[in-house]
Amino acid sequence: MIVVNFGDSHRGTAVSATVSVVTLAAAVLFCGGILGATMLWIRRRKVRSLKRFPWYSYRIRYLQNGRYEYVQLLGGQGETLSTLLLSTWSTQVGKVVNAQTSEIWFAGDPHRYGVVSSPGGGDICYAYRTQAPAEKIATPSHSAVDAEGKTVRCGSLKDTAFSSPRLLRRVCGFVLDVVVHAAGGAAIALALAPGFSPEALRAGDFQQMGFNPFIALCCFAGPSFVDRVLLQAVVHTTVGKAVFGLVAIQPDTGRYPTFRRLMATWWFHAYLPLALFGDGAGPDRLGNYFMTAVRWRDIR
């Protein structure tokens, strides 16, 4: 049993409330910072495309894979010049382009990125080049085979559809994520320490500050949830994976993991230590709760 002594009960209640509020605020700020930076980066690319390139009219083929929208730019003979993935939220699917759209305006480099609009320059949408969904992202699990033709987990090291070496990248990305989560938890715990001061921090006097490792362990969950669930649901990668050029895919479908799957995976991993030392009860198909990571360039 672990007992944390906060002094009297009133102070313990106040500190517990403060821990909850600060953890939530840190999660919101961290998530907002990442999402804000991503939105600014996309906006910068939109502005650059509109300044550097004129509008061109293209006949298109519209594709949809779940909540993801694609447009294939067609040439004069109906050949596919480029496949673009539209950067839209789930509530925006079909708003700018849909299955009835046969022509769009595009400003940008069709082999990199640009801006898509309906004819006339109405709503605009950022788009970047990718592969058609049937080629990679929508590959069902039964088509993931190794060199011997045996069924394997999508994105595993035996999956021949992803040829780039990535074992070292996976290990380094995992270690970096753990470091980021631990550092975030420790920072929150330090800020909550009753004797915290810049002088004590520079001196490394954690005893004087009243640093509590148990609170740091609890706060570890905040950055972990933001990074592995919220951030990964939006950009399909964590901080550690992004540094090493990896994205996560579901081992059973080969698609990007949904928010629901990421949430279930995070809670399962939080429960995993109890399962190992308890009765071992857990969900069926445990392998589906361990995402695989592949090179971003292989997805493209």
C-alpha positions, 0 to 999 in steps of 0.5 A, spaced: 500 500 500 502 506 498 500 512 503 501 519 501 501 524 507 498 531 505 498 533 512 491 535 514 485 533 510 483 540 508 490 541 505 490 534 502 483 535 498 486 542 496 492 539 493 488 533 490 483 538 486 490 542 484 493 536 481 486 535 477 486 542 475 493 542 473 493 536 470 487 537 465 490 544 464 497 541 462 493 536 457 489 542 454 495 546 453 499 541 450 494 538 445 492 545 444 499 547 442 500 541 438 494 542 434 495 550 433 502 549 430 499 544 426 494 548 423 499 554 423 503 550 418 497 548 414 495 555 413 502 557 411 502 552 406 495 554 403 498 561 403 504 559 399 500 555 394 495 561 393 501 566 392 506 561 388 501 558 383 495 560 379 488 556 379 488 550 374 482 546 372 482 539 373 477 533 371 477 528 377 475 522 380 473 522 387 475 517 392 473 516 400 475 511 405 471 512 411 472 519 413 478 520 409 477 523 402 481 523 396 481 526 389 485 523 383 487 529 378 486 526 371 489 528 364 487 529 357 486 522 356 483 520 363 490 518 366 491 519 373 496 525 374 496 525 382 492 522 388 491 528 393 488 527 400 484 532 403 485 535 409 478 535 412 475 534 419 469 528 419 464 534 419 467 537 413 467 530 409 463 532 402 463 539 403 468 542 398 468 535 394 464 529 393 462 523 389 458 528 384 464 533 383 467 532 376 471 538 376 475 542 381 480 548 381 487 546 384 493 551 386 499 548 387 504 543 385 500 536 384 506 532 386 507 535 393 501 539 396 496 545 394 489 548 395 483 545 392 476 549 391 470 547 387 470 551 381 469 559 382 473 559 388 468 557 393 471 553 400 478 551 399 481 545 402 489 543 403 491 537 400 497 533 399 499 527 395 498 520 397 497 514 394 490 511 392 486 508 398 486 501 395 493 501 394 496 502 402 491 505 407 485 500 406 489 494 405 485 489 409 489 484 414 488 478 410 492 481 404 498 482 409 503 476 408 510 475 409 515 472 403 512 465 404 505 467 403 503 467 410 498 472 414 501 477 418 500 483 422 499 489 418 505 493 418 509 488 422 516 487 420 514 481 416 509 485 412 512 485 405 508 491 403 512 495 408 519 494 405 523 500 409 527 498 415 524 500 422 525 496 428 531 501 430 526 507 429 520 503 433 525 502 439 527 509 439 520 512 438 518 508 444 523 510 448 523 518 446 515 517 448 516 515 454 521 520 456 517 526 454 511 523 458 515 522 464 518 529 463 511 532 463 509 528 469 515 530 473 514 537 471 507 538 473 509 534 480 514 539 481 510 545 479 505 542 485 511 541 490 509 546 496 516 548 496 518 549 489 522 555 487 527 556 481 533 556 486 531 550 489 530 547 482 537 549 480 540 546 486 537 540 485 534 540 492 528 535 491 527 534 498 526 541 500 521 542 495 517 536 497 517 533 490 512 527 491 514 521 486 507 518 486 504 525 484 509 525 478 507 517 476 500 520 476 501 526 472 505 521 467 498 519 465 496 526 462 502 527 457 501 520 455 493 520 454 494 527 450 500 524 446 498 517 444 490 518 444 488 526 442 495 527 438 495 520 434 488 521 433 489 527 429 496 526 425 496 519 426 503 519 430 506 521 437 512 525 438 517 520 438 514 516 432 514 523 428 521 524 430 523 518 427 518 518 421 513 513 423 506 513 423 501 508 427 496 503 423 492 498 426 495 491 425 488 488 423 486 493 418 492 496 416 488 503 416 490 509 421 487 508 428 481 511 430 480 515 436 475 509 439 481 504 438 486 509 441 482 510 447 481 503 448 488 501 447 490 506 452 486 504 457 488 497 456 495 499 457 493 502 463 490 496 465 496 491 463 500 491 469 494 489 473 492 483 468 499 481 468 499 480 476 492 479 477 488 473 474 490 475 466 483 477 464 483 481 458 479 483 451 479 478 446 485 479 440 490 482 444 494 483 438 489 488 436 491 493 442 498 494 440 499 498 434 504 497 429 508 503 426 511 504 419 515 509 415 511 515 413 514 515 406 511 507 405 504 510 406 505 515 401 
